[in-house]
């Protein structure tokens, strides 16, 4: 059994939140630079230049990449041979989140869904985070963090297709979602697609798909090809950077299916689309 100190988890999460909300991830930075070279619209090229300048200034001055500093999302893989000493793992994530957002001078964005009253004085600063736990073999603790903005989240959708609709139905649904989202999700974007499992699991997979590095290859060759086809179709929509019209709307499409066997019920075809804006704030911690 390996022991990890509670305070080490708190500090790692606190530091990661501050860094990732002020420093654009390397994969997104590279993707924006490549999009700038490919973009055919002068207006969208100017927007991409501004986004890159924004990223440079944010990192230089340690200021948020965007005024929407996001809802804290965590995917946590807990090794079966790991023990947290000094407190619970969940409490450590809560405390690290509060410290990261409060000490980093980031916006507190959580509120009561009915009264819209901010929860910072009732529960804690930008609490509670959304956490997905998974128990895995080994003696390590792997934490994936994303600051998920409201704009890109609002454009996301899930549906239950008829099995006969198959891949053409999936493509049509994704295209409809991105077309309807238009400029509201702050393109250029990354599109996460969850296919299979159940209604709720498709949504979770679509969100987790956004953590994959832009430019990486899907380990399933068929899905890798499907990602490329969907990306090409979506870029033909001509939405462009911040909806100004152009050829570089979607920087990547990432698909996850429920494993093993790309499972779903014989009567269903669950599909979910989760969108990530150009301010792609995510990080991976291994303790």
Buried (B, 14 or more C-beta within 10 A) or exposed (E): EEEBBBBBBBBBBBBBBBBBBBBBBEBBBBBBEBBBEEBEBEBBBEBBBEBBEBBEEBBEEEBBBBEBBBBBBBBBBBBEEBEBEBBEBBBBBBBBBBBBBBEBEBBBBBEEEEEEEBBBEEBBBBBBBBBEEEEEEEEBBBBBBBBBBEBBBEBBBBBBBEEEBEEEBBBEBBBEBBEEBEBBBBBBBBBBBBBBBBEEBBBBBBBBBBBBBBEEEBEBEEBBEBBEEBBEBBBEBEBBBBBBBBBBBBBBBBBBBBEEEBEBEEEBBBBBBBBBBBBBBBBEBEB
